Amino acid sequence: MHISWLICLIGIPVVYFRDGLNLLEKTFLLVGLLMFFWFLYLALCFLFHRYSLRNPEARSAFVKLDDIAKGKEIGSYLEGW
């Protein structure tokens, strides 16, 4: 959801102030970018859960965390790539 805000804040002005595209093309471009970033985010979430939460102990420890701690955990895992 937070990626959507970034796309809207950055992508909408870029797409709508760009010359050479009509309104339909601009709309498809914006929706396509939004769907691409949502898919990328979903794929990263699946990879994180598949590879780091295989054993039940790690899974239960992750579920017990609050949302901010979960975000930090996922961020530190992705930083390691």
N, C-alpha and C positions, 0 to 999 in steps of 0.2 A: 504494500500500500504506500509506503514511503517513497518507493521508486516512482510511483505514479505522480506524486507531487513534483519530484525533480524533473520528470519528463514534461509535465505541464508548464512548469516555470521556465524551463530552458527551451523545450521543443516547440511550444506554441508560437512564441515570437519568431523563432528561426524559420518555422514552416510558413507562417502567414505573412512574413515580410519578405520572403524570397520571391524573386521575379520568375516568370516563366511557367508557373503552374496555375491551373484553374482551381476552383474551390473543391471539386470532387477529388482531384489528384492530391491536394493538400490534406484533405480529410483522410484518404486512404494511407498516405504517408504517415500521418500522426498515429492513426490506429495501428498500423503495421509496426511502428517503432514501439508503441505501448505494449502490444502483444509479444513482441520479441523480448523486451526486458522482463515482462512477467514470466515468460517461459524460461528465460535464463535464471531468474530468481528461484523459480520452482525447481529447476534442475539442480541448482546448488543446494537447496534445502534437502532434496532427496539424497544427493551424494553425501551430505553431512550426516544425515540420519542413518544412511546405509553403512557408512564406513566407521563412524565413531561411536555409534550406539548399538553395537551388535550384542554385547553382553548385558544381561538384565541389571547388573549392579550399576553400570554406567547410565543405562536408560532411566532407572529409578532416581538416580542422583540428579540427572538433568531435568526430569519432570518436576522435582521438588523445588527447583530454582524459580525465582520470580522472573518477570519478563525482561527486566534490565540485565540481570545476571545471565539469562539465556542469550540475549543479544551480544553481550561481551564474550561469552563462550564461543558463539558461532563466529564472531569477528576475529577472535584470536586463532581459531582453527583455520579460517580462510587466509589470515595473514601468513600462516606457516607454509602456504602453497607457494 
